[in-house]
């Protein structure tokens, strides 16, 4: 079961959860999703993501097809969760990726 806690919290079960807003105008389209999945796949932990704004399904953060189902637009809040040996590092790294606009070139929208 995934823990839903404070944006920078972790639970007793070892699940680390943080929330971050999508800051790119185009939202989660193919390029940022692939960057996210490639980055998430570097970690051993199980990584899940939910569009907390829409209160949608929780999807596998290592699956491009599932990540596209989030339909996250600019300003939507993603809830990134991980459980495993490198959970904290994985979540912190993925939050940083989202905060930097997925390292895509071009201006970011203000949220």
N, C-alpha and C positions, 0 to 999 in steps of 0.2 A: 504494500500500500504506500502511496506517495504521501509525503508530509506537506501540508500547506501551512507555512509559517511566515515569520517575518522575512522581509526581502533578503536579509543577509544572515539568515539563521540556519541552523542545522538541528536535526532531531536526535533523540537518543538512539534511533535505529540506524544511524549513520547516513541518513539521506540528507543531502545538502540542497537547499532550495534558495534561489534568488530570482528576483523579477527585474526586468529591464524593458524599456520602451523602444520600439522600432523607430529609428530616427532617419531612415532614408525615405525619400518621397514616394518611390515606387513600391514600397513595402517589400514583402518577401516574394520575390519573383525567382526565376531559375538560378541566376548567378549568385545572389546571396545565400539561397538555400544550399547550393552546392558547396559554397565556401564553409557554411556552418557544418554540413555533413562531413566534409573532408576533415575539418578541424576536430569535430566530435569523435571521429573514427580513430584518432590518435590515442584516445584514452581507453583504459580497460573498463572503467565504470559503465554501468548501464545509464544512459542519458535519455531523459524524456522531456518533452516540451509541451506546454499548453498555451493557447491564446487566452490569457486570463481575462482580457477585455470582453471577449465574446463568450467566455465560460464554455469553450468548446472541448472537444475530445483531447485526451492526452496521447501524444504520438511519440514514436521512436525518433530520437534526435539524430540517429545514424542512418535514417531512411529518407532519401530525397522525396520519394512518392508521398510518404506520410507527412513530411514537413510542409509540402505544398498544400496539404489539406487544412493547414492552420489558417490560410487566407488572411494573414496578418498584414494590415495596412499601416501607414505612418501613424504613430501615436499609440498603436495597440501595445499592450503590455504582454510580454512573453514570460511565462513562469518556467524557468529551466531547473530541472532536478537531476541529481545524479546519486547513485549508490554504488559503492565499490571502493577499491583501494586508493584511487586517485580522485575521488568525488569532489573534494574542495577545489583542487587544482583545475579540474575539468570545468566546473561551474564558473569559477572566477575567470578562466580563460575565455569561455564562450560568452559570458556577459561582456567582457572587454571587446570581443569581436563585434558584438551587436552595437555596443556604445561607439565604436569607431566607424560605424557604417559599413561593416563587413569588409573593411579595407578596400572598398570600391572607390574609384576616382570620381570626383564631382562634388558639388555642394550637398550638404545635408540639410534637411528641414529642421526647423526649431520646433521642439515639443515642450 
